[in-house]
């Protein structure tokens, strides 16, 4: 396992343990389990979707019983168990080495091809892509939601490969942040004013000239699991 993937796993386990210890403490002090929003605030997470992910992992590890869809329905299996959450021991001593032509990219979350949505960087997932797609660039993945870029062949559900950079050229397709909301569009100018342009006539350009606007990176590739 690479140093990068080991570091990512260690960070994820620390976050899972933080969620677990917070839930135990809350139940001890309040005699009921915390809500998802309680955990989001108490464990210092940016999104409720991340909380659900970590709770499911704790359920899989046997630390809790978690019933999605029910309010305050988290059960600690053993309230006396305050040991930190650890990664499961491997079933075999041998580990298949990662192929040299593959590279692991973190999947940071969802980005819209449509109206912007809230951006956060919590992630537990990673996807392997061929190294030839990115070379030595520092890249990450975002899952596309929406249809505003379909004429650029970026479809709802696609994973876009984004090269980290804080500037771009006219005509580049970029992942961009407008205040706390993220979107994917083509960067350009109209009468000298920067805009984010969709690739679908049903959507309108978005002004990109305020203080809260910044470039997250340039879209350099696409990862798609299936075609219809």
C-alpha positions in Angstrom: 0.0 0.0 0.0 1.3 3.4 -0.9 2.1 6.1 1.7 -0.7 8.2 0.3 -3.3 5.5 0.6 -2.0 4.5 4.1 -2.3 8.2 5.1 -5.9 8.4 3.7 -6.9 5.2 5.6 -5.4 6.5 8.8 -7.3 9.8 8.5 -10.5 8.0 7.7 -10.1 5.7 10.8 -9.4 8.7 13.0 -12.6 10.4 11.8 -14.6 7.2 12.4 -13.2 6.9 15.9 -14.1 10.6 16.6 -17.7 9.9 15.6 -17.8 6.7 17.7 -16.4 8.4 20.8 -18.8 11.3 20.4 -21.8 9.0 20.1 -20.7 7.1 23.2 -20.2 10.3 25.2 -23.6 11.7 24.1 -25.5 8.6 25.0 -23.8 8.5 28.4 -24.7 12.2 29.1 -28.2 12.3 27.6 -29.5 8.7 27.7 -30.6 8.9 24.1 -28.5 8.7 20.9 -27.6 11.9 19.1 -29.2 13.1 15.9 -27.2 13.1 12.7 -26.9 16.9 12.9 -25.7 16.6 16.5 -22.9 14.2 15.3 -22.1 16.5 12.4 -21.5 19.4 14.9 -20.0 17.4 17.7 -17.5 15.4 15.5 -16.7 18.5 13.4 -17.9 17.1 10.1 -19.0 19.3 7.2 -21.9 17.3 5.8 -24.6 15.0 7.1 -23.9 12.5 4.3 -20.4 11.9 5.8 -22.0 11.1 9.1 -24.2 8.5 7.5 -21.2 7.0 5.8 -19.2 6.8 9.1 -22.2 5.3 11.0 -22.6 2.6 8.4 -18.9 1.8 8.7 -19.2 1.6 12.5 -22.2 -0.8 12.0 -20.1 -3.0 9.7 -17.3 -3.0 12.3 -19.8 -4.3 14.9 -19.3 -1.2 17.1 -22.9 0.0 16.8 -26.3 -0.9 15.5 -27.4 1.8 13.0 -30.9 2.0 11.5 -30.9 4.6 8.7 -34.2 6.4 8.3 -35.1 6.3 12.0 -34.4 9.3 14.3 -32.0 8.8 17.2 -31.7 5.1 16.5 -28.0 4.4 17.2 -27.2 1.6 19.7 -23.8 1.1 21.1 -23.0 -2.6 21.2 -20.7 -2.3 24.3 -20.8 1.0 26.3 -17.7 -0.1 28.2 -15.7 -0.5 25.0 -13.7 2.7 24.7 -10.9 1.3 22.6 -10.1 3.3 19.4 -11.5 2.2 16.1 -8.8 0.2 14.3 -8.6 -1.1 10.7 -9.5 -4.8 10.4 -6.6 -7.3 10.4 -5.8 -8.6 6.9 -7.0 -12.1 6.2 -3.7 -13.0 4.6 -0.2 -11.8 5.1 0.5 -11.3 1.4 -0.8 -8.2 -0.3 -1.1 -7.8 -4.0 1.0 -4.8 -5.1 -0.6 -1.9 -6.9 0.1 -2.0 -10.6 2.6 0.7 -11.6 0.2 1.9 -14.4 -2.5 2.7 -11.9 -2.9 5.7 -9.5 -5.4 6.2 -6.7 -7.4 9.4 -6.8 -9.6 10.6 -3.9 -13.3 11.1 -4.7 -14.0 14.3 -2.9 -17.8 14.5 -3.3 -20.4 15.8 -5.7 -20.3 18.7 -8.1 -23.2 19.9 -10.2 -23.5 20.3 -14.0 -26.5 22.6 -13.4 -27.1 24.9 -10.5 -24.2 25.1 -8.0 -24.4 23.0 -4.8 -22.6 23.1 -1.5 -19.0 21.9 -1.7 -17.2 19.9 0.9 -14.0 17.8 1.1 -15.0 14.9 3.3 -14.3 11.7 1.5 -13.8 8.0 2.2 -13.8 6.8 -1.4 -11.0 6.5 -4.0 -10.9 5.3 -7.6 -8.0 3.8 -9.5 -7.3 5.3 -12.9 -4.6 4.8 -15.5 -1.6 6.9 -14.8 -1.4 7.9 -18.4 -4.6 10.0 -17.9 -2.9 12.4 -15.5 0.9 11.9 -15.6 2.4 13.4 -12.5 -0.3 16.0 -11.9 -2.0 16.4 -8.5 -5.6 15.4 -9.3 -8.8 14.4 -7.6 -12.3 13.2 -8.6 -15.7 14.8 -8.4 -19.0 13.1 -9.1 -21.2 15.1 -11.6 -24.8 15.7 -10.8 -27.0 17.4 -13.5 -27.1 17.9 -17.2 -25.8 21.4 -18.0 -22.6 20.0 -19.6 -24.1 17.2 -21.8 -23.0 18.9 -25.0 -19.4 18.6 -23.7 -20.2 14.8 -23.2 -20.1 15.2 -19.4 -23.2 13.3 -18.1 -25.0 13.0 -14.8 -23.2 10.4 -12.7 -19.8 10.8 -14.4 -16.6 11.1 -12.4 -14.6 14.1 -13.6 -10.8 14.1 -13.1 -9.7 17.6 -11.9 -6.1 18.8 -11.9 -5.6 21.1 -9.0 -4.8 24.7 -10.1 -6.1 28.1 -9.1 -6.1 29.7 -12.6 -7.4 28.8 -16.0 -7.5 29.9 -19.7 -10.6 30.9 -21.7 -12.2 27.8 -23.1 -11.1 25.5 -20.2 -13.7 23.3 -18.5 -13.2 23.9 -14.8 -14.4 22.9 -11.4 -15.2 26.2 -9.7 -16.3 27.5 -6.4 -18.8 30.4 -6.0 -18.8 31.3 -2.3 -19.4 27.8 -0.8 -21.0 26.3 -3.8 -19.3 24.2 -6.5 -20.1 23.7 -10.1 -18.4 22.5 -13.3 -18.6 24.8 -16.4 -16.6 26.1 -19.3 -14.7 29.3 -18.4 -15.0 32.3 -20.7 -15.6 36.0 -21.0 -18.5 38.1 -22.4 -17.8 41.8 -23.0 -14.7 41.4 -20.9 -16.5 40.0 -17.9 -15.6 36.4 -16.7 -18.5 33.9 -16.9 -19.0 30.2 -16.4 -20.8 28.8 -19.5 -22.9 25.7 -19.6 -22.8 23.3 -22.5 -26.6 22.9 -22.6 -28.9 25.6 -24.1 -31.4 25.0 -21.3 -29.0 26.7 -18.8 -27.8 30.2 -18.5 -24.2 31.5 -18.0 -23.1 32.3 -14.4 -21.1 35.5 -13.6 -17.7 34.6 -12.3 -16.3 38.0 -11.2 -17.1 38.3 -7.5 -14.8 38.0 -4.4 -16.2 34.5 -3.6 -15.3 33.0 -7.0 -12.3 30.8 -7.4 -11.0 28.0 -9.6 -10.6 24.6 -7.9 -9.0 23.0 -11.0 -9.1 22.2 -14.6 -11.1 19.1 -15.8 -8.6 16.9 -17.6 -10.4 13.6 -17.9 -13.5 11.6 -17.3 -14.2 8.2 -15.6 -17.4 6.5 -16.6 -18.5 3.0 -15.5 -21.2 2.4 -18.1 -22.8 3.8 -21.2 -26.5 3.6 -22.1 
